[in-house]
Amino acid sequence: MAFQMNLPTTEGAARKLLADLDAPAALRAHAEITLGIAKKLLRSLERRVERAVFDRDLVYAGCLLHDVGKIFVPYELCRPGVAHESAGYIMLLREGADELLASMCHGHRWFGGLGSSSLERQLVAIVSAMATGRRNKRVESELLMALGQRGIAADGQLRVAFTALTNHDLPDAPPTPPRPSVLPR
């Protein structure tokens, strides 16, 4: 397969790659949940902040492809792990993806530090955590600082959006099974 992805990246191209790779249903479902959260967050942000600063197409494709490496590391579909990150990064680069898009596969193992990553990559890391019912407050803070450096005061507005999405506005997120307080004997 010679899938060539040229920026601006599109949702359609990312979905086509997932289909061409025969991505498992669970991976496609997580990708769609992540994408749905990103769309809601960006719409919320646009209502609260005067100018858009994100490349929407890149964010959307990143949401769909950030876990693509799980196709090659299938045991990480049902348990935590980071091996899929490098697998996805390498595969996307080999398929002609832009380095920035490929780097979104490393979202779980955040290479933090203000200015060390694009706003789009930070946003994908944030919504990926939200898709599993968590928040990555460190990355949220770094995103807010990066926006501030660009003259965009969005602190309160984004925190409201992050909280709303995490607390009660996740699109069709699968329920998280309760963790037993005592292991069965």
Buried (B, 14 or more C-beta within 10 A) or exposed (E): EEBEBEBEBBBEBBBEBBEEBEBBEBBBBBBBBBBBBBBBBBEBBEEEBEEEBBBBBBBBBBBBBBBBBBBBBEEBBEEEBEEBBBBBBBBBBEBEBBEBBBBBBBBBEBEBEEEEBBBBBBBBBBBBBBBEEEBBEEBBBBBBEBBEEEEBEBBEBBBEBBEEBBEEBBBEBEEEEEEEEEEEE
